[in-house]
Amino acid sequence: MPHLIFNKKAISSLLVISKPNKSLSSGCRVLRTKKNPLKSKRIVRLINFVPHVLEDHAQLIRVERDPSRSAFIGLFRFLRSGFLSYLLLPSGFRVGDCFRINYSSSGNKINFKQLKLSSCFYSIKPLVLHAKGSVVHNLECAPFKGFKLCRSAGSSAVLEAISLKLGIIKVLLPSGKFAFLPGSNYAVSGAVANDQHHNTKLRKAGQSVWKGVRPLSRGVAMNPVDHPHGGGEGRTSGGRPSVSFTAVLTKGFKTIKYKKVKKLNFIKKRFEVFR
């Protein structure tokens, strides 16, 4: 797949320039702090996360890479309306393949032999219409609110159970938790492309700086005014449990807020499901 990526100029109407937030001092000099990284300017692609508002077929024209995403993206052409849009690319998707988006048997049919399309289709349809045990990605948290879950490279979810009486679908997320979603939520069949993203290696240290990751120094090597582990005569171990530079415990301390957990009431852990 990497050798098939389109490396020429992209469509300008689907691009947005994102600049990093830089805090300035009184002398208009950029402050290089831990929370102000040396991130480079990026040209981000506008990706359509609500393609299922139409009843159409979308054909892949070319494969591209977005600097702000780990997954591959594809430029698709909608066959009925004719407009172009970027969508996340499923694994195994090739140029010429089609998305069947919210398609029913009624209505005007498309002559695929005349368009010379391949016979490989990937569907974007509600969770109720997916088979039990199937692999999906790009899941919605609420109907027609856009794809929110399983969007990174190689990620996917599994449909564990389907309740037609309650209209709720039990989905196993990559984190090991279960999500109970309405059956009217849309999802894309298959997994996200570029599942070998975790094997990429950086050629030099400057590449991590381009991504916004600054060089780190150990707290025990600093002075007491810079870090809680700093100071002491000779080599010391810090003298306390490991903490961050803001004195927050780094090993085993839960930092999630329970208010956010209550908002995501459709996600449950394994031991909460089998009680």
Residue, then its C-alpha position, 0 to 999 in steps of 0.5 A: m500500500p505505501h508504494l501506491i500513495f499519491n504524492k502529488k498536489a492534492i485538491s485545494s478545496l479539501l485542504v486546511i492549513s493548521k498552525p501550532n499555537k505558539s505563546l510569545s514573550s514580551g519581546c515577541r520571541v517564541l517561548r519553548t516550554k514543555k507545553n509549547p512544542l516545536k511542531s511544524k505547520r501541517i496541511v490537513r485534509l478535510i475528511n467526511f465523517v458523515p457520508h451516510v446522509l446520501e444514498d449513493h456509491a463512492q468509488l476510490i480514485r486514489v490513496e493519500r496520506d494525512p499528516s495528522r492521522s496514522a491511517f491512510i485516507g482515500l479520495f472518493r467520487f460519489l457516482r450519483s452526485g459527482f462530488l469528491s470527498y476524503l474518507l478513511l480507507p479500510s484495509g484491503f481497499r484498492v483503487g476502483d473499489c466501491f463503498r455501498i452507502n445506505y443503499s437500498s434495492s429501490g430507486n434508480k439502479i446504477n449500471f456497474k458494467q458500463l462504469k467498469l467498476s470492480s465487484c468488491f464492495y464495502s458497505i456503510k450501513p446501520l449496525v443492525l444490518h451488520a452480521k453478528g461477529s463481523v468486524v467494523h470501524n468508524l462507529e457512531c456514538a449517536p445517530f447521524k453525529g459522525f464517526k467517532l470510534c475506531r478511527s486510528a490505523g489498524s483499529s476495529a471493533v467486533l459485534e458481540a450481540i444484537s438485540l432486535k427487541l431493544g434495538i441495542i448492539k453490543v460492540l467489543l472495542p479495541s480497549g477491551k470495553f463493551a459499548f452498547l450502541p443503538g442499532s440505527n448508528y452507522a458503521v463501516s465494514g472491515a478494519v482501518a488500513n495501515d495496520q503496520h503503523h506501529n512498526t514505523k521507525l524514525r530516521k532521526a530525532g528531528q522527526s519526533v520534533w516535527k510531530g510535537v514531541r520535545p526532548l525529555s530529560r530525567g527529573v533526577a538530573m534537574n535542580p529542585v526548582d525544576h522538578p520534584h525529583g531534582g537536587g541532592e548530592g551525587r546520584t539520587s533516586g528521587g527519594r519519593p514515588s515517581v511523579s511528574f513535574t507537576a507532582v502528580l503520581t505517574k504509576g497507578f494513579k487514576t487521573i480520569k474524571y468521573k463526570k466524563v465517565k457518566k457522559l459516556n454511559f454507553i461504555k462498560k467494562r468487562f466486569e460490569v457487564f458480567r455482574 
